[in-house]
């Protein structure tokens, strides 16, 4: 009744691999990623690209992990381009040599988003737990030489938020045309490390003010996007633009998902595209249907005047915080579990020391977290 038939998955996100040379403490890959090592073969991906395009997908993002560790990336980009997708590559830049960049350009890659961790070598390399700062500077020049627009992304959290002015300055010096300052979303590794990463309200206020000053100073030379932090805003986000409405994520092992962390949700089965067509996964699977639209909602969402706008917020966040994927997202003040969010923020405001050490994402930590139930 409340769930209109789904339109096409306009955006296909091909998570080609969970392998990554970086070890970011805020990585959005599932904490148990080491359990899903069986990557799809090139032929599987080529079929998925074709099937998703037939279903109406128009944009294809290649991400990971680090998608450049796949040596078939150029072939996949070329096929996506041939099929008429707008293609983009989400990368740390590690592995993007001049020759690979030229090959990707020839393959028809439209857009590259290069991620940075901070403005200084020390913090960039600490946060990614690898020595990559100098390499990223080099990659930025390679991207410019190939004529791609300079699009950069930096995930913002307590450990780098006070450097936001320097991050913007660095992006400007490199010639960025677009910089996304994305406040950490607390899932996956960022959720495990939340007590280290969550900023104070004052830090956020300052960071927004500095960003606004830079907007004026740059006078349109670079577009700055400050993606708000929902823990502090008290406003649920319309996550992935609505479950099963726009985004089709395909995990490295072929599981089709409405978002990159949905696999952790209990009681849901998601189809594997090794055995199922994209059409069937999108239109017929129970996993995609479960939280489409508003028909699944219970109170307080089902009678809320904002339900059509925010669609109850994020299902993964509801599960992580309230233990129930069908609950209202606890960042919403109407949620019965909203106090959990307030308490997390208050602990930071009070300067309470972290109980657990910062965990960097790597396969060993993944296996350890999986066996100890930290998911
Ligand atoms: Fe899974 Fe929001 S991240 S629904």
Boltz pocket constraint, residues with backbone or C-beta under 6 A from the ligand:
constraints:
  - pocket:
      binder: B
      contacts: [[A, 187], [A, 239], [A, 240], [A, 259], [A, 260], [A, 261], [A, 262], [A, 313], [A, 314], [A, 315], [A, 316], [A, 317]]
      max_distance: 6.0
